[in-house]
Amino acid sequence: MLLAILLPFLSFMVRGKILTGIICLILQITLIGWLPAAIWAALSLNSARAERRNEKLIRAIKQNQR
């Protein structure tokens, strides 16, 4: 999460979203764009974590139904 706030573009690049990271870097270059880029990266990170958590729950439910 700290990476998403301090270096938002790098947060995307580490997760394999290269094009999104480049767009975020362009936004981040301006001082005014830094805050939206950091918020975008943090929200994206939280969304990815929630998606993984949901997929794990769905797999567990499917296993218990068998």
N, CA, C and O atoms as CSV, one atom per row, in Angstrom:
chain,resi,resn,atom,element,x,y,z
A,1,MET,N,N,0.836,-1.185,0.000
A,1,MET,CA,C,0.000,0.000,0.000
A,1,MET,C,C,0.882,1.249,0.000
A,1,MET,O,O,0.555,2.249,-0.640
A,2,LEU,N,N,1.983,1.184,0.712
A,2,LEU,CA,C,2.896,2.326,0.745
A,2,LEU,C,C,3.455,2.619,-0.646
A,2,LEU,O,O,3.619,3.778,-1.027
A,3,LEU,N,N,3.740,1.573,-1.389
A,3,LEU,CA,C,4.233,1.739,-2.757
A,3,LEU,C,C,3.185,2.418,-3.627
A,3,LEU,O,O,3.519,3.257,-4.464
A,4,ALA,N,N,1.927,2.061,-3.436
A,4,ALA,CA,C,0.845,2.658,-4.218
A,4,ALA,C,C,0.707,4.150,-3.935
A,4,ALA,O,O,0.305,4.910,-4.816
A,5,ILE,N,N,1.031,4.571,-2.739
A,5,ILE,CA,C,0.911,5.984,-2.384
A,5,ILE,C,C,2.150,6.768,-2.811
A,5,ILE,O,O,2.035,7.868,-3.351
A,6,LEU,N,N,3.325,6.207,-2.571
A,6,LEU,CA,C,4.562,6.940,-2.875
A,6,LEU,C,C,4.935,6.894,-4.357
A,6,LEU,O,O,5.331,7.911,-4.926
A,7,LEU,N,N,4.815,5.745,-4.974
A,7,LEU,CA,C,5.150,5.571,-6.391
A,7,LEU,C,C,4.002,4.841,-7.087
A,7,LEU,O,O,4.108,3.649,-7.375
A,8,PRO,N,N,2.912,5.546,-7.356
A,8,PRO,CA,C,1.726,4.885,-7.914
A,8,PRO,C,C,1.986,4.124,-9.208
A,8,PRO,O,O,1.466,3.023,-9.388
A,9,PHE,N,N,2.784,4.693,-10.114
A,9,PHE,CA,C,3.030,4.002,-11.385
A,9,PHE,C,C,3.739,2.678,-11.164
A,9,PHE,O,O,3.470,1.706,-11.869
A,10,LEU,N,N,4.639,2.628,-10.195
A,10,LEU,CA,C,5.386,1.410,-9.924
A,10,LEU,C,C,4.478,0.325,-9.339
A,10,LEU,O,O,4.703,-0.865,-9.557
A,11,SER,N,N,3.472,0.737,-8.611
A,11,SER,CA,C,2.504,-0.211,-8.063
A,11,SER,C,C,1.810,-0.977,-9.182
A,11,SER,O,O,1.604,-2.186,-9.079
A,12,PHE,N,N,1.448,-0.267,-10.256
A,12,PHE,CA,C,0.815,-0.925,-11.396
A,12,PHE,C,C,1.802,-1.819,-12.137
A,12,PHE,O,O,1.458,-2.930,-12.540
A,13,MET,N,N,3.020,-1.338,-12.316
A,13,MET,CA,C,4.029,-2.092,-13.059
A,13,MET,C,C,4.370,-3.411,-12.355
A,13,MET,O,O,4.549,-4.439,-13.008
A,14,VAL,N,N,4.458,-3.375,-11.034
A,14,VAL,CA,C,4.789,-4.579,-10.267
A,14,VAL,C,C,3.690,-5.636,-10.425
A,14,VAL,O,O,3.970,-6.834,-10.419
A,15,ARG,N,N,2.449,-5.189,-10.567
A,15,ARG,CA,C,1.328,-6.117,-10.727
A,15,ARG,C,C,1.114,-6.530,-12.173
A,15,ARG,O,O,0.151,-7.237,-12.471
A,16,GLY,N,N,1.997,-6.102,-13.088
A,16,GLY,CA,C,1.930,-6.545,-14.475
A,16,GLY,C,C,1.042,-5.700,-15.364
A,16,GLY,O,O,0.748,-6.103,-16.489
A,17,LYS,N,N,0.611,-4.554,-14.902
A,17,LYS,CA,C,-0.235,-3.671,-15.696
A,17,LYS,C,C,0.642,-2.542,-16.245
A,17,LYS,O,O,0.622,-1.418,-15.743
A,18,ILE,N,N,1.404,-2.865,-17.279
A,18,ILE,CA,C,2.414,-1.959,-17.812
A,18,ILE,C,C,1.774,-0.706,-18.429
A,18,ILE,O,O,2.184,0.412,-18.115
A,19,LEU,N,N,0.789,-0.879,-19.291
A,19,LEU,CA,C,0.155,0.261,-19.947
A,19,LEU,C,C,-0.512,1.182,-18.928
A,19,LEU,O,O,-0.412,2.404,-19.031
A,20,THR,N,N,-1.180,0.601,-17.961
A,20,THR,CA,C,-1.804,1.401,-16.907
A,20,THR,C,C,-0.732,2.130,-16.106
A,20,THR,O,O,-0.934,3.277,-15.707
A,21,GLY,N,N,0.387,1.491,-15.869
A,21,GLY,CA,C,1.491,2.122,-15.160
A,21,GLY,C,C,2.056,3.314,-15.909
A,21,GLY,O,O,2.397,4.330,-15.303
A,22,ILE,N,N,2.157,3.194,-17.234
A,22,ILE,CA,C,2.656,4.305,-18.043
A,22,ILE,C,C,1.680,5.476,-18.011
A,22,ILE,O,O,2.096,6.628,-17.885
A,23,ILE,N,N,0.391,5.188,-18.122
A,23,ILE,CA,C,-0.625,6.243,-18.047
A,23,ILE,C,C,-0.578,6.914,-16.679
A,23,ILE,O,O,-0.679,8.137,-16.578
A,24,CYS,N,N,-0.426,6.120,-15.639
A,24,CYS,CA,C,-0.337,6.663,-14.289
A,24,CYS,C,C,0.921,7.525,-14.132
A,24,CYS,O,O,0.879,8.561,-13.467
A,25,LEU,N,N,2.023,7.111,-14.730
A,25,LEU,CA,C,3.258,7.886,-14.666
A,25,LEU,C,C,3.079,9.244,-15.330
A,25,LEU,O,O,3.538,10.260,-14.809
A,26,ILE,N,N,2.412,9.260,-16.479
A,26,ILE,CA,C,2.157,10.527,-17.167
A,26,ILE,C,C,1.310,11.435,-16.290
A,26,ILE,O,O,1.570,12.635,-16.210
A,27,LEU,N,N,0.305,10.881,-15.636
A,27,LEU,CA,C,-0.532,11.661,-14.723
A,27,LEU,C,C,0.277,12.121,-13.517
A,27,LEU,O,O,0.110,13.243,-13.037
A,28,GLN,N,N,1.134,11.265,-13.043
A,28,GLN,CA,C,1.909,11.521,-11.834
A,28,GLN,C,C,3.001,12.569,-12.036
A,28,GLN,O,O,3.440,13.190,-11.067
A,29,ILE,N,N,3.442,12.774,-13.257
A,29,ILE,CA,C,4.529,13.719,-13.531
A,29,ILE,C,C,4.160,15.128,-13.073
A,29,ILE,O,O,5.014,15.874,-12.592
A,30,THR,N,N,2.900,15.485,-13.222
A,30,THR,CA,C,2.490,16.805,-12.748
A,30,THR,C,C,2.251,16.726,-11.248
A,30,THR,O,O,1.816,15.696,-10.733
A,31,LEU,N,N,2.533,17.800,-10.565
A,31,LEU,CA,C,2.360,17.827,-9.113
A,31,LEU,C,C,0.888,17.675,-8.740
A,31,LEU,O,O,0.562,17.007,-7.759
A,32,ILE,N,N,0.007,18.286,-9.509
A,32,ILE,CA,C,-1.431,18.197,-9.242
A,32,ILE,C,C,-1.931,16.772,-9.498
A,32,ILE,O,O,-2.859,16.310,-8.833
A,33,GLY,N,N,-1.323,16.083,-10.453
A,33,GLY,CA,C,-1.755,14.735,-10.808
A,33,GLY,C,C,-1.281,13.663,-9.845
A,33,GLY,O,O,-1.743,12.525,-9.916
A,34,TRP,N,N,-0.366,14.005,-8.945
A,34,TRP,CA,C,0.182,13.005,-8.022
A,34,TRP,C,C,-0.904,12.442,-7.109
A,34,TRP,O,O,-0.981,11.228,-6.922
A,35,LEU,N,N,-1.733,13.297,-6.545
A,35,LEU,CA,C,-2.779,12.846,-5.634
A,35,LEU,C,C,-3.790,11.943,-6.336
A,35,LEU,O,O,-4.092,10.872,-5.810
A,36,PRO,N,N,-4.331,12.322,-7.501
A,36,PRO,CA,C,-5.237,11.392,-8.187
A,36,PRO,C,C,-4.563,10.068,-8.560
A,36,PRO,O,O,-5.193,9.012,-8.497
A,37,ALA,N,N,-3.286,10.122,-8.946
A,37,ALA,CA,C,-2.567,8.897,-9.300
A,37,ALA,C,C,-2.418,7.992,-8.079
A,37,ALA,O,O,-2.584,6.776,-8.182
A,38,ALA,N,N,-2.106,8.578,-6.930
A,38,ALA,CA,C,-1.958,7.791,-5.703
A,38,ALA,C,C,-3.300,7.184,-5.282
A,38,ALA,O,O,-3.359,6.025,-4.870
A,39,ILE,N,N,-4.357,7.958,-5.385
A,39,ILE,CA,C,-5.689,7.438,-5.039
A,39,ILE,C,C,-6.081,6.323,-5.998
A,39,ILE,O,O,-6.606,5.294,-5.573
A,40,TRP,N,N,-5.831,6.518,-7.280
A,40,TRP,CA,C,-6.146,5.516,-8.295
A,40,TRP,C,C,-5.398,4.211,-8.010
A,40,TRP,O,O,-5.988,3.132,-8.069
A,41,ALA,N,N,-4.117,4.304,-7.705
A,41,ALA,CA,C,-3.310,3.113,-7.434
A,41,ALA,C,C,-3.785,2.401,-6.165
A,41,ALA,O,O,-3.848,1.172,-6.135
A,42,ALA,N,N,-4.116,3.158,-5.125
A,42,ALA,CA,C,-4.581,2.547,-3.877
A,42,ALA,C,C,-5.934,1.862,-4.079
A,42,ALA,O,O,-6.143,0.756,-3.582
A,43,LEU,N,N,-6.844,2.502,-4.794
A,43,LEU,CA,C,-8.150,1.892,-5.053
A,43,LEU,C,C,-8.020,0.644,-5.928
A,43,LEU,O,O,-8.720,-0.347,-5.722
A,44,SER,N,N,-7.123,0.708,-6.900
A,44,SER,CA,C,-6.887,-0.445,-7.767
A,44,SER,C,C,-6.315,-1.626,-6.972
A,44,SER,O,O,-6.700,-2.775,-7.187
A,45,LEU,N,N,-5.408,-1.330,-6.068
A,45,LEU,CA,C,-4.816,-2.368,-5.230
A,45,LEU,C,C,-5.874,-3.005,-4.330
A,45,LEU,O,O,-5.927,-4.228,-4.201
A,46,ASN,N,N,-6.708,-2.181,-3.714
A,46,ASN,CA,C,-7.775,-2.716,-2.868
A,46,ASN,C,C,-8.769,-3.547,-3.671
A,46,ASN,O,O,-9.256,-4.571,-3.192
A,47,SER,N,N,-9.067,-3.116,-4.875
A,47,SER,CA,C,-9.985,-3.851,-5.741
A,47,SER,C,C,-9.398,-5.215,-6.118
A,47,SER,O,O,-10.106,-6.222,-6.114
A,48,ALA,N,N,-8.120,-5.243,-6.438
A,48,ALA,CA,C,-7.466,-6.508,-6.795
A,48,ALA,C,C,-7.452,-7.463,-5.610
A,48,ALA,O,O,-7.674,-8.663,-5.775
A,49,ARG,N,N,-7.193,-6.939,-4.418
A,49,ARG,CA,C,-7.207,-7.793,-3.222
A,49,ARG,C,C,-8.600,-8.346,-2.958
A,49,ARG,O,O,-8.746,-9.516,-2.604
A,50,ALA,N,N,-9.618,-7.518,-3.126
A,50,ALA,CA,C,-11.001,-7.968,-2.908
A,50,ALA,C,C,-11.384,-9.027,-3.931
A,50,ALA,O,O,-12.070,-9.994,-3.599
A,51,GLU,N,N,-10.947,-8.850,-5.168
A,51,GLU,CA,C,-11.250,-9.824,-6.210
A,51,GLU,C,C,-10.609,-11.180,-5.902
A,51,GLU,O,O,-11.248,-12.220,-6.064
A,52,ARG,N,N,-9.350,-11.170,-5.461
A,52,ARG,CA,C,-8.691,-12.434,-5.085
A,52,ARG,C,C,-9.399,-13.089,-3.911
A,52,ARG,O,O,-9.565,-14.309,-3.884
A,53,ARG,N,N,-9.815,-12.285,-2.941
A,53,ARG,CA,C,-10.527,-12.812,-1.776
A,53,ARG,C,C,-11.851,-13.440,-2.191
A,53,ARG,O,O,-12.211,-14.508,-1.696
A,54,ASN,N,N,-12.582,-12.786,-3.095
A,54,ASN,CA,C,-13.856,-13.319,-3.570
A,54,ASN,C,C,-13.670,-14.615,-4.350
A,54,ASN,O,O,-14.446,-15.557,-4.187
A,55,GLU,N,N,-12.650,-14.664,-5.191
A,55,GLU,CA,C,-12.379,-15.892,-5.949
A,55,GLU,C,C,-12.057,-17.046,-5.001
A,55,GLU,O,O,-12.490,-18.175,-5.232
A,56,LYS,N,N,-11.313,-16.774,-3.956
A,56,LYS,CA,C,-10.969,-17.801,-2.973
A,56,LYS,C,C,-12.229,-18.301,-2.260
A,56,LYS,O,O,-12.381,-19.501,-2.032
A,57,LEU,N,N,-13.124,-17.386,-1.912
A,57,LEU,CA,C,-14.377,-17.785,-1.260
A,57,LEU,C,C,-15.252,-18.612,-2.192
A,57,LEU,O,O,-15.860,-19.592,-1.763
A,58,ILE,N,N,-15.320,-18.228,-3.458
A,58,ILE,CA,C,-16.125,-18.976,-4.425
A,58,ILE,C,C,-15.587,-20.392,-4.596
A,58,ILE,O,O,-16.355,-21.352,-4.648
A,59,ARG,N,N,-14.260,-20.518,-4.682
A,59,ARG,CA,C,-13.667,-21.870,-4.784
A,59,ARG,C,C,-13.990,-22.708,-3.556
A,59,ARG,O,O,-14.297,-23.894,-3.678
A,60,ALA,N,N,-13.924,-22.103,-2.379
A,60,ALA,CA,C,-14.213,-22.836,-1.137
A,60,ALA,C,C,-15.668,-23.270,-1.095
A,60,ALA,O,O,-15.967,-24.381,-0.656
A,61,ILE,N,N,-16.565,-22.425,-1.537
A,61,ILE,CA,C,-17.988,-22.775,-1.548
A,61,ILE,C,C,-18.238,-23.904,-2.542
A,61,ILE,O,O,-18.991,-24.832,-2.243
A,62,LYS,N,N,-17.619,-23.840,-3.716
A,62,LYS,CA,C,-17.801,-24.891,-4.700
A,62,LYS,C,C,-17.265,-26.227,-4.195
A,62,LYS,O,O,-17.864,-27.267,-4.473
A,63,GLN,N,N,-16.154,-26.226,-3.462
A,63,GLN,CA,C,-15.599,-27.462,-2.912
A,63,GLN,C,C,-16.522,-28.064,-1.857
A,63,GLN,O,O,-16.667,-29.283,-1.775
A,64,ASN,N,N,-17.139,-27.213,-1.057
A,64,ASN,CA,C,-18.026,-27.702,-0.009
A,64,ASN,C,C,-19.339,-28.223,-0.546
A,64,ASN,O,O,-20.013,-29.000,0.130
A,65,GLN,N,N,-19.716,-27.821,-1.734
A,65,GLN,CA,C,-20.966,-28.288,-2.320
A,65,GLN,C,C,-20.822,-29.678,-2.921
A,65,GLN,O,O,-21.831,-30.331,-3.188
A,66,ARG,N,N,-19.637,-30.135,-3.136
A,66,ARG,CA,C,-19.419,-31.452,-3.753
A,66,ARG,C,C,-19.596,-32.545,-2.786
A,66,ARG,O,O,-19.448,-33.714,-3.142
